[in-house]
Every structure is written in C-alpha cells, then in structure tokens.
C-alpha cells in the first residue's frame, strides 16, 4: 500500500493554483501596511510626548513663534478624557474602549481582501492613534496633550492620526459610492440602449 503524504498533497494543491497562491502572498504583504502605519504613528506620538514631558512643565506653554502665539503654541496639559480634551475623568472607560477598538481593527485587517491598501492605511492611522493614547493611560493615568491652535482644544499626534484615519475612511466610502453610482448609471444606459435596439428590430421584423 502506498502512503500518501499530506505535505505532498498541500504542495500539489498550491502548485496547481498559482493564482490563488500569489493572491495569498499579496494579501499577507498588504496586512503589514496596517502595522507599519500604526508603528510609525506610535513612534512619532511617543517621541513627541516624551519631549514635552521632559522639557515643558505641566500646564505651561512655549510659543516658538511669539508673533503667532495666539494661533499656535505648545501647551503641556493632562487629559483624562478622549481626543481634544472632551469627556474628562473617564480614563478607565476610554482605556477599555480603545482596547476593544484596537482588537477590532486588527481582526478586520486580517479579513480584508487584497486591493484595499488605502483602507489599511486609514485603519493603521486609527490603530496607532488609539494605542498611542492607550499607552499614556496605562503608564501615566492620563493622556499628554500639547498641540495648541488658538481656540481649538489642545491635542496630540495620536489624536491627529485618529482624525486623519477617519477622514481618509470617509473619503474611501464616498469614492466607492460614486463608483457604484457611475457603474449603475452605465448599466442603466446600456440596458436602455439594448431595449431600444430590440424595439427597433421588432418593428423592422413586423414591417
């Protein structure tokens, strides 16, 4: 009796489906986009906060451009709420929420099909931002904010990444909706043309 090796079967299946194998490799490569973007956001967020914490006392500010002080300055604040200082004194609640969101993003990234690189970038920005502020909550009990643009609430790099990710995702959704509408319009036009041609042929046959 000839013994069949499972590894041989797997190799045969893969070799018989080169397109599927290549698609799997492409999908695996794209998955790393999310982690690369999130890692970059985490690095920038951590370094910028460390610079502020080590060089600017809490609740003080520094205006690198005195003439523009009322429009932009670095203000070291402590935030126990969400982005831009909203909903204060809910640190534990938002830490749990950030953890759930991060896990959801990673899971969704694993399920995405190839060809969604831009969406992965948007998710990576949101993941990096969520983890950046989560690390602050765990290590310091609050989030360090320092970017102060006039009347706008003080925020940080992680907040910026989250907002940028949400805006990018909104752009992707709108773009896909417009493409779908354009496709539906083309299908309707083709259907109308086909219907007119059939009507014309029926009239010619009847005459």
Secondary structure, 3 states (H helix, E strand, C coil): CCCCCHHHHHHHHHHHCHHHHHHHHHHHHHHHHHHHHHHHHHHHHHHHHHHHHHHCCCCCEECCCHHHCCCCEEEEEEECCCHHHCCCCCHHHHHHHHHHHHHHHHHHHHHCCCCCHHHHHHHHHHHHHHHHHHHHHHHHCCEEEEEECCCCCCECHHHHHHHHHHHHHHHHHHHHHHHHHHHHHHHHHHHHHHHHHHHHHHHHHHC
